[in-house]
Amino acid sequence: MEGTTPSVSPPGTLRPTTVRDSWQALADGLHVQRVHLHLEQWRKAAALPAEQLRLPVELDPADMVSRPVLLVPHDDILIRAAGLRPWIEVPQRLGHDLTAAGPLTLAVDEVARELAEGLDSGTEAAVHGAAGASAWWVGVFAVIHHESGRTASLAMLQAAARAVALGTAMRVLRAALHAGGGGNPGLRAAYCRAVAETVVLEPSLPGLLGEIGGMRLTDLVTTSVPWRGQFTKYQSGTGAGQVE
């Protein structure tokens, strides 16, 4: 994947309808921008040993930036409706040619399986696709972390991957409900499971964010899962992605 950076679709294909939708679109755009800003850094880092990157030895840096299995195209109707087209497209265009398989992939697959139970095949594929791509995004931002002196633990990165996967899968489920799936009991049950998971997750998020503080992973986790601090930076007017 050497050479010029390929263009990708702009984040969000639907006009934001609320302030929170606008903040989410802004966050999505900043994540894409950050990947492109540090593209060469993570390509080079993928060839280094995990310990040199202050990553747990259980993780293979090359695996962390390899493209996920393509379970759903980036122009899938639910992926587009959820504003997640770049979430699928960027890993497929920029990821290394190997197929990702590792602890982070296993962590997000577990989230997808729990949420996708009882869904129709199209919605199930979109949930698995969005959640599966989360491992790539978390892996990339873990590889290009700041020189903060922090050493990431496997448990910390898996927790981050699960949180991001939960948030993105929830966006797919919400889009499916808005598209007229409110009468589908399986879809409603899946969305309720996702909401329940965010309630369980929220008390642990401040601690997780404290662990990853100073890493470029922080903004990704903060803005991906619905919780009371999701868009605090935007509410306070400080923006995001300012530390580069």
N, C-alpha and C positions, 0 to 999 in steps of 0.2 A: 504493500500500500504506500509506496514511496511516490514523491512528486507533489503536484499541487493538490490543495485540499478541495475535494468535490463539494459542489453546492448541495444543500439539503433544504427540504421544505421548511417554511417558517413555522414556528410553534403555534399550534392552535389553528384550526381551520374554520371554526365557527366564531361569530362575533360574541365577545364576552357579554353576559347579560347582567352581571352583578360586579360590585367592586372586588369581591373575592375571586371571581372568574378572571378579572383583569390582573390581579396580583399573581394568580396561578400562571397565567400566560406569560407574565413578566419573568417569573421564576424559571419557567421552562426555557424561555429564550436565553436567560443568563447561563443556564446549565450547558446549553448547546454552544454558546459563545466561549465558555470556559474550556470546553473540550478542544475547540479549535485553537484557542490561545496556547494551549499546552500540548498540542498534538505531537510535536517532535520529542518533547520531554518524555511522554509516556511510551512512545515507540522505542526510544533508546532504553528506557527503564525496563521494558519487558525482557530485555536480554540479560539483565543483571540478576544475581542471586537474591532471594527474598530477604536475607539478613542485611544485605547492603541497603535495601530500601526500608529497613526497619519494619518489615512485615513478618508475620508468623511463618515459621519454616514449613508449616503444612500447606501453604499457598504457593503455587507456581505463578510468578508474575506474568509469564506468557499466557497462561490459562485465564488470568484475570482480565486480559484485554482481547481475548479471542471472541469472535462473534458468537452470540447465542444461537441455538437452534431456531430457525425461522418457522414459527408455528402459525403465524398470521401475517399477511402482507401489511405494509405500512399504510396502504390506502383502503384497508378494511373499513367498512362503514362504522362499526362501533369504535374502532381505534381513532378514526377521524372525529367522530362525534365527541369522544372523550378528550380531544386535543392532544392525543398521544402519538400522532404520526411521526414526529422527530424521535420520539422515544424508541420506536422500532427501527426507523430508517437510519439513524446515525450509527448504531452498532453494526448494522449490516454493511454499511458503506465503508466505515473506518476500522472495524474490528479486524484483528489478524485472522488468517485463513483457517486456523484450527477451530474445531468446534469446542466451545466452552464446556467443561465438566470439572467440578471441584466443589469444595465446601460451600462456597457462596451460592453456586447454582443449586445445590441440594437444599439449601436453606430457603431460597425463594420458591423452589418447586413444591416444598411442603406447604407454604402459604397458599399457593395456587390450588393445590389439591383440596385443601380444607374449604376454600371458598367456592370452588367450581362444582361441588357435588350437587347433582340435580338440575344442572343447567343444560340447555340445548347445545348442540355441537358447536354452533357458531359463537355463542357467548362464551362457552368453555374455552374455545381456542383463543379468543381475544383475551380472556383473563390469564390464561397460561402464557400467552405471548407478552403481555404487558409486565407480568410478574417476572418472567424469565429474563427480559431485558434489564430488569433492575440489578441483577448480579453484575452485568457488564458496567453499568453506570457507577455502581459502588466500587467496583474493582478499579476502574479508571481513576476515580477521584482519590482512592486510597494510594494508588501508585504515584500520583502527582502531588502528594501532600507537601505542605510547607516544610521548610527546614526548622521545624518547631522542637525537635529533640524527642518527640513522642514516638513510642513504639506501639504499633497497633497489635492488639491481641486477636486471635481467631474468634473468640466469643464476641468481642466488640464488633468486628466486621460482619459477622453473621447476624447479630442483632440489628445492625444498620441495614443490611440487605433485606431482612424480614420486614422492617418498618417501611422501607421504600416500596417493596413489593406489595405490601398491604395497601398503601396509599394509591398506587397506580392501578391495582386491580379494582379497588373501590371506585375509581373514576370510570372504569369500564362498566361496572355494574350500575352505577348511577346513570350513565348514558343509555344503557339498555332500558332502564325504567322510564327515562324521559322519552324514549323512542316508542313507547306504547306497551312496554312489558309489565305494567303494573298489575295486570290481571294474571300474571304467571306466578303461581305460588312458589315454584322452585327458585325463581329469580328474586322474589321478595325475601325468601328465607336466606338466600345467599347474601343479600345486601344487609339483612339484619345480623348475620354472622360477622360480616365485615365491621359493622358499627360496634358490635359487642367487642370485637378484637381491639378496636381503637380505644375503647373505654378501658380495657385491661392494660393496653400498652401505655397510655398517657402518663401514669404516675412514674414510669421508668424512663421516659424520654429526657427529662432534665439531667438525670444521671448519665445517660448515654451521651448526650450532647456535651456534658462536661468532660467525658473521657476522650471524645474526638475533637475537643476544642483546639483550634489552631490548625486543623486539617481542612483541606478543601472539601472534604466530605460533609462538613457541618451544614452548609446551606442546602445540600441535596436532601439530607434527612429531615431538616427542619421544615422545608416547604413541601415535602411529598406526602406526608400523612396528616390527616385532619386532627388538630389538637389546638388548645387555646393559644399556643405560641407560634402557630404555623406562619403567620404573616406579620409578626410583631415588628420586624425591621421595616416593613412597608408602612405600617400604621404610624410608626414613630418618625417616618420620613428619612430614615438613614439609608434606605435602599438595600442592595445586596451585591455581593461579588466585588466589594470595594477593596478587599485585601488580596493583592496579586503580587 
